[in-house]
Amino acid sequence: MTQSILDNDRHAAPPEGPLPRQGRRALVRRAGLVLVAALAASQLQGCFVLGAAAVGGTALVATDRRTAGSQLEDQNIQMTASGRISDLLAGHGNVNVSSYNQQVLLAGQVPTQADKLQAQQIVAAIPNVKSVANELVVGPSSSLQEQANDTFITSKVRAAFIDDSQLYSRAFQITTSGGVVYLQGLVTQAEAQRASSDAANVSGVKKVVTLFTIITPHQLQTQYKNTAQTPVTPAGSAPPQAARP
C-alpha cells in the first residue's frame, strides 16, 4: 500500500453557470460513446487500455479534487507514457497507464521482466511524474474476455461508491487488472478505509490495492468543500444522537 500526504492544493474553479439538463445528458452520452470506442479500439489492438481519466476530458474539471492543471498534466502523462511503452513492446503486452495527481500506476501484463523494469524507467523519466507504482505482471496478455471482465468489475466498484452515501464517488480513480482493483485519489483516511471495504465486497474482486494521497478532514472541508459529499465526523468521536423526547 502506498499513501502520501498532500499539504497544499486548491480546488479547481467551477465553470460559469450550469449546463442545461439536455446539454448534460448529451455530454454524458458523448462521453460514454468515447469511452466505448476507446475500450473497443484498445481491445482490438491487444496492446493498451488507457486509464479512464484520459477519456473524461474537461467535463469533470469542476467535480474533481485535482486542479484543472493537475488533470491536464495527468492526461499528458498518460498519453506520453502509453506511446513510449507501446514503442517499447512493439504490439506485445497489455498495459494500463493511469496517472492521478502525477502519481502513475502501471498495471497489466508484459512479456519479460526486462520489459517491466524498462517500462517503469520510461515513465519515471517523463517530466512532472512524482512516483511510479509498477504493478505489471510478467506473463501472457489477458484475453478479450478477461479485459471485459475487468471493465465490468470497475463499473461495479464505481456503482458501489455511488451507492455509498458516505463517499464522494468522483474522488476516486478505479483501475482493474486481472481482478485486482487499484484505487487512486485525494481522500481522507476515513474515505480510504470505506472505499477499500466497499471495493473488496464487490463480486469478482480478488484484491484491493490503495494508492491514495491522504488529506486531512480539515483540508476536505476547506480546500475541497465543494466535493465533500457528506459531513466529516472527527476520528474517535461518535455521530450526533437524536434527542430523546
Contacts in CASP RR format, 6 or more apart in sequence:
PFRMAT RR
TARGET T0000
AUTHOR 0000-0000-0000
METHOD contacts of the structure
MODEL  1
MTQSILDNDRHAAPPEGPLPRQGRRALVRRAGLVLVAALAASQLQGCFVL
GAAAVGGTALVATDRRTAGSQLEDQNIQMTASGRISDLLAGHGNVNVSSY
NQQVLLAGQVPTQADKLQAQQIVAAIPNVKSVANELVVGPSSSLQEQAND
TFITSKVRAAFIDDSQLYSRAFQITTSGGVVYLQGLVTQAEAQRASSDAA
NVSGVKKVVTLFTIITPHQLQTQYKNTAQTPVTPAGSAPPQAARP
1 209 0 8 1.000
1 210 0 8 1.000
1 211 0 8 1.000
2 131 0 8 1.000
2 133 0 8 1.000
2 210 0 8 1.000
2 211 0 8 1.000
3 192 0 8 1.000
3 210 0 8 1.000
3 211 0 8 1.000
3 212 0 8 1.000
3 213 0 8 1.000
3 214 0 8 1.000
4 103 0 8 1.000
4 131 0 8 1.000
4 213 0 8 1.000
4 214 0 8 1.000
5 213 0 8 1.000
5 214 0 8 1.000
5 215 0 8 1.000
6 101 0 8 1.000
6 186 0 8 1.000
6 213 0 8 1.000
6 214 0 8 1.000
6 215 0 8 1.000
6 219 0 8 1.000
9 65 0 8 1.000
9 66 0 8 1.000
9 67 0 8 1.000
9 70 0 8 1.000
9 186 0 8 1.000
9 215 0 8 1.000
9 219 0 8 1.000
9 223 0 8 1.000
10 67 0 8 1.000
10 223 0 8 1.000
11 65 0 8 1.000
11 67 0 8 1.000
11 223 0 8 1.000
11 224 0 8 1.000
11 225 0 8 1.000
11 226 0 8 1.000
11 227 0 8 1.000
12 61 0 8 1.000
12 62 0 8 1.000
12 64 0 8 1.000
12 66 0 8 1.000
12 67 0 8 1.000
12 68 0 8 1.000
12 69 0 8 1.000
12 71 0 8 1.000
13 62 0 8 1.000
13 68 0 8 1.000
14 62 0 8 1.000
14 226 0 8 1.000
15 61 0 8 1.000
15 62 0 8 1.000
19 27 0 8 1.000
27 59 0 8 1.000
31 55 0 8 1.000
31 56 0 8 1.000
31 59 0 8 1.000
34 55 0 8 1.000
34 56 0 8 1.000
35 52 0 8 1.000
35 55 0 8 1.000
35 56 0 8 1.000
38 50 0 8 1.000
38 55 0 8 1.000
39 49 0 8 1.000
39 151 0 8 1.000
42 48 0 8 1.000
42 49 0 8 1.000
42 50 0 8 1.000
43 49 0 8 1.000
43 144 0 8 1.000
43 147 0 8 1.000
43 148 0 8 1.000
45 91 0 8 1.000
46 91 0 8 1.000
46 93 0 8 1.000
46 94 0 8 1.000
46 141 0 8 1.000
47 86 0 8 1.000
47 89 0 8 1.000
47 91 0 8 1.000
47 92 0 8 1.000
47 93 0 8 1.000
47 94 0 8 1.000
47 95 0 8 1.000
48 82 0 8 1.000
48 83 0 8 1.000
48 85 0 8 1.000
48 86 0 8 1.000
48 94 0 8 1.000
48 95 0 8 1.000
48 96 0 8 1.000
48 97 0 8 1.000
49 94 0 8 1.000
49 95 0 8 1.000
49 96 0 8 1.000
49 147 0 8 1.000
50 78 0 8 1.000
50 79 0 8 1.000
50 82 0 8 1.000
50 96 0 8 1.000
50 97 0 8 1.000
51 78 0 8 1.000
51 96 0 8 1.000
51 97 0 8 1.000
51 98 0 8 1.000
51 175 0 8 1.000
52 98 0 8 1.000
52 154 0 8 1.000
52 173 0 8 1.000
52 174 0 8 1.000
52 175 0 8 1.000
53 71 0 8 1.000
53 74 0 8 1.000
53 75 0 8 1.000
53 78 0 8 1.000
53 98 0 8 1.000
53 99 0 8 1.000
53 100 0 8 1.000
53 173 0 8 1.000
54 74 0 8 1.000
54 75 0 8 1.000
54 78 0 8 1.000
54 79 0 8 1.000
57 71 0 8 1.000
57 75 0 8 1.000
58 68 0 8 1.000
58 71 0 8 1.000
60 71 0 8 1.000
60 170 0 8 1.000
61 68 0 8 1.000
61 71 0 8 1.000
62 226 0 8 1.000
63 170 0 8 1.000
63 227 0 8 1.000
64 71 0 8 1.000
64 170 0 8 1.000
64 227 0 8 1.000
65 171 0 8 1.000
65 185 0 8 1.000
65 186 0 8 1.000
65 224 0 8 1.000
65 227 0 8 1.000
66 74 0 8 1.000
66 100 0 8 1.000
66 101 0 8 1.000
66 186 0 8 1.000
70 101 0 8 1.000
70 102 0 8 1.000
73 99 0 8 1.000
73 102 0 8 1.000
73 128 0 8 1.000
74 99 0 8 1.000
74 100 0 8 1.000
74 101 0 8 1.000
74 102 0 8 1.000
75 99 0 8 1.000
77 97 0 8 1.000
77 99 0 8 1.000
77 102 0 8 1.000
77 104 0 8 1.000
77 123 0 8 1.000
77 126 0 8 1.000
77 128 0 8 1.000
77 129 0 8 1.000
78 97 0 8 1.000
78 98 0 8 1.000
78 99 0 8 1.000
80 126 0 8 1.000
81 97 0 8 1.000
81 99 0 8 1.000
81 104 0 8 1.000
81 122 0 8 1.000
81 123 0 8 1.000
81 126 0 8 1.000
82 95 0 8 1.000
82 97 0 8 1.000
84 122 0 8 1.000
84 123 0 8 1.000
84 126 0 8 1.000
85 95 0 8 1.000
85 97 0 8 1.000
85 119 0 8 1.000
85 122 0 8 1.000
85 123 0 8 1.000
88 115 0 8 1.000
88 118 0 8 1.000
88 119 0 8 1.000
88 122 0 8 1.000
89 95 0 8 1.000
89 110 0 8 1.000
89 111 0 8 1.000
89 115 0 8 1.000
89 119 0 8 1.000
92 110 0 8 1.000
92 111 0 8 1.000
92 141 0 8 1.000
93 108 0 8 1.000
93 109 0 8 1.000
93 110 0 8 1.000
93 111 0 8 1.000
93 141 0 8 1.000
94 108 0 8 1.000
94 109 0 8 1.000
94 141 0 8 1.000
94 142 0 8 1.000
94 147 0 8 1.000
95 106 0 8 1.000
95 107 0 8 1.000
95 108 0 8 1.000
95 109 0 8 1.000
95 110 0 8 1.000
95 119 0 8 1.000
95 136 0 8 1.000
96 105 0 8 1.000
96 106 0 8 1.000
96 107 0 8 1.000
96 108 0 8 1.000
96 175 0 8 1.000
96 177 0 8 1.000
97 104 0 8 1.000
97 105 0 8 1.000
97 106 0 8 1.000
97 123 0 8 1.000
98 104 0 8 1.000
98 105 0 8 1.000
98 107 0 8 1.000
98 173 0 8 1.000
98 175 0 8 1.000
98 182 0 8 1.000
98 184 0 8 1.000
99 105 0 8 1.000
99 129 0 8 1.000
100 173 0 8 1.000
100 184 0 8 1.000
100 185 0 8 1.000
100 211 0 8 1.000
100 213 0 8 1.000
101 130 0 8 1.000
101 184 0 8 1.000
101 185 0 8 1.000
101 186 0 8 1.000
101 213 0 8 1.000
102 128 0 8 1.000
102 129 0 8 1.000
102 130 0 8 1.000
102 131 0 8 1.000
103 130 0 8 1.000
103 131 0 8 1.000
103 133 0 8 1.000
103 184 0 8 1.000
103 211 0 8 1.000
103 213 0 8 1.000
104 123 0 8 1.000
104 129 0 8 1.000
104 131 0 8 1.000
104 132 0 8 1.000
104 133 0 8 1.000
105 133 0 8 1.000
105 135 0 8 1.000
105 175 0 8 1.000
105 182 0 8 1.000
105 184 0 8 1.000
105 211 0 8 1.000
106 119 0 8 1.000
106 120 0 8 1.000
106 123 0 8 1.000
106 132 0 8 1.000
106 133 0 8 1.000
106 134 0 8 1.000
106 135 0 8 1.000
106 136 0 8 1.000
107 135 0 8 1.000
107 136 0 8 1.000
107 175 0 8 1.000
107 177 0 8 1.000
107 180 0 8 1.000
107 182 0 8 1.000
108 135 0 8 1.000
108 136 0 8 1.000
108 137 0 8 1.000
108 142 0 8 1.000
108 177 0 8 1.000
108 178 0 8 1.000
109 136 0 8 1.000
109 137 0 8 1.000
109 138 0 8 1.000
109 139 0 8 1.000
109 140 0 8 1.000
109 141 0 8 1.000
109 142 0 8 1.000
110 116 0 8 1.000
110 119 0 8 1.000
110 136 0 8 1.000
110 137 0 8 1.000
110 138 0 8 1.000
110 139 0 8 1.000
111 138 0 8 1.000
111 139 0 8 1.000
112 138 0 8 1.000
113 138 0 8 1.000
115 136 0 8 1.000
115 138 0 8 1.000
116 134 0 8 1.000
116 136 0 8 1.000
116 138 0 8 1.000
119 134 0 8 1.000
119 136 0 8 1.000
120 132 0 8 1.000
120 134 0 8 1.000
120 136 0 8 1.000
123 129 0 8 1.000
123 132 0 8 1.000
124 132 0 8 1.000
133 182 0 8 1.000
133 211 0 8 1.000
135 177 0 8 1.000
135 180 0 8 1.000
135 182 0 8 1.000
135 209 0 8 1.000
137 177 0 8 1.000
142 150 0 8 1.000
142 177 0 8 1.000
142 178 0 8 1.000
146 178 0 8 1.000
149 178 0 8 1.000
149 179 0 8 1.000
150 176 0 8 1.000
150 177 0 8 1.000
150 178 0 8 1.000
150 179 0 8 1.000
151 176 0 8 1.000
153 176 0 8 1.000
153 179 0 8 1.000
153 181 0 8 1.000
153 202 0 8 1.000
153 204 0 8 1.000
153 205 0 8 1.000
154 174 0 8 1.000
154 175 0 8 1.000
154 176 0 8 1.000
154 181 0 8 1.000
156 202 0 8 1.000
156 203 0 8 1.000
157 174 0 8 1.000
157 176 0 8 1.000
157 181 0 8 1.000
157 198 0 8 1.000
157 199 0 8 1.000
157 202 0 8 1.000
157 205 0 8 1.000
158 169 0 8 1.000
158 174 0 8 1.000
160 198 0 8 1.000
160 199 0 8 1.000
160 201 0 8 1.000
160 202 0 8 1.000
161 167 0 8 1.000
161 169 0 8 1.000
161 172 0 8 1.000
161 174 0 8 1.000
161 195 0 8 1.000
161 198 0 8 1.000
162 169 0 8 1.000
164 194 0 8 1.000
164 198 0 8 1.000
165 229 0 8 1.000
165 230 0 8 1.000
166 191 0 8 1.000
166 194 0 8 1.000
166 229 0 8 1.000
166 230 0 8 1.000
167 191 0 8 1.000
167 194 0 8 1.000
167 195 0 8 1.000
167 198 0 8 1.000
167 229 0 8 1.000
167 230 0 8 1.000
168 191 0 8 1.000
168 227 0 8 1.000
168 228 0 8 1.000
168 229 0 8 1.000
168 230 0 8 1.000
170 227 0 8 1.000
171 185 0 8 1.000
171 186 0 8 1.000
171 187 0 8 1.000
171 191 0 8 1.000
171 227 0 8 1.000
172 183 0 8 1.000
172 184 0 8 1.000
172 185 0 8 1.000
172 187 0 8 1.000
172 195 0 8 1.000
173 183 0 8 1.000
173 184 0 8 1.000
173 185 0 8 1.000
174 181 0 8 1.000
174 182 0 8 1.000
174 183 0 8 1.000
174 199 0 8 1.000
175 181 0 8 1.000
175 182 0 8 1.000
175 184 0 8 1.000
176 182 0 8 1.000
176 205 0 8 1.000
178 206 0 8 1.000
179 204 0 8 1.000
179 205 0 8 1.000
179 206 0 8 1.000
179 207 0 8 1.000
180 205 0 8 1.000
180 206 0 8 1.000
180 207 0 8 1.000
180 208 0 8 1.000
180 209 0 8 1.000
181 199 0 8 1.000
181 202 0 8 1.000
181 205 0 8 1.000
181 207 0 8 1.000
181 208 0 8 1.000
181 209 0 8 1.000
182 209 0 8 1.000
182 210 0 8 1.000
182 211 0 8 1.000
183 192 0 8 1.000
183 195 0 8 1.000
183 196 0 8 1.000
183 199 0 8 1.000
183 208 0 8 1.000
183 209 0 8 1.000
183 210 0 8 1.000
183 211 0 8 1.000
183 212 0 8 1.000
184 211 0 8 1.000
184 212 0 8 1.000
185 211 0 8 1.000
185 212 0 8 1.000
185 213 0 8 1.000
186 212 0 8 1.000
186 213 0 8 1.000
186 215 0 8 1.000
186 224 0 8 1.000
187 195 0 8 1.000
187 212 0 8 1.000
187 213 0 8 1.000
187 214 0 8 1.000
187 215 0 8 1.000
188 214 0 8 1.000
188 215 0 8 1.000
188 216 0 8 1.000
188 217 0 8 1.000
188 220 0 8 1.000
188 232 0 8 1.000
189 214 0 8 1.000
189 235 0 8 1.000
190 217 0 8 1.000
190 232 0 8 1.000
190 233 0 8 1.000
190 235 0 8 1.000
192 210 0 8 1.000
192 212 0 8 1.000
192 214 0 8 1.000
195 210 0 8 1.000
196 208 0 8 1.000
196 210 0 8 1.000
199 205 0 8 1.000
199 208 0 8 1.000
200 208 0 8 1.000
215 223 0 8 1.000
215 224 0 8 1.000
217 232 0 8 1.000
217 234 0 8 1.000
217 235 0 8 1.000
220 228 0 8 1.000
220 232 0 8 1.000
221 228 0 8 1.000
221 232 0 8 1.000
233 239 0 8 1.000
END
